[in-house]
Amino acid sequence: FIVSGIVVSLWAAKRESIRKSSHQDPEYASKDLAVLLLEPSFHQQFFDYMCLQLCVENLMFYDEVQKYKQVTNDDERRSMAVSIYESYIKDGGDMQVNLSAELVSGVATQIAGNARTAEDETGEGASITPTTFDAAQKNVLDTMKYHSLPHFMQSMNAR
């Protein structure tokens, strides 16, 4: 695939620029895969690879959280947060991702109870916000970046 070659070349150039960079911010490192995932052809190929490797739930979780962050309606946000939690984070979820107990507990605390939002009339603190899943999403993105992406890139080079 010509697109595959272009993506591999772009990634190789990006990886080399990171190596030469003195930028040590861990957030910077995580953004590389996030930027690549914005490219539809790369995203589709990476999705296909993740399916073959039986770890597509990581990419699906990442994508769902990206959509969740765009939601502005409180009821829709609450519903989507519960759905993401039950599918990807809750113990025994259909597509459970591998997260530390601390991350699971943090998200569960935000989802639990009445699942309040910032506009809740009770005046109590907001539980469900656009950032509810940020730490879990970063953890999953790092997992994909450091474990799945290198193998994916090797498989692309072998073609």
Secondary structure, 3 states (H helix, E strand, C coil): CHHHHHHHHHHHHHHHHHHHCCCCCHHHHHHHHHHHCCCHHHHHHHHHHHHHCCCHHHHHHHHHHHHHHHCCCHHHHHHHHHHHHHHHHCCCCCCCCCCCHHHHHHHHHHHCCCCCECCCCCCCCCCECCCCCHHHHHHHHHHHHHHHHHHHHHHHHHC
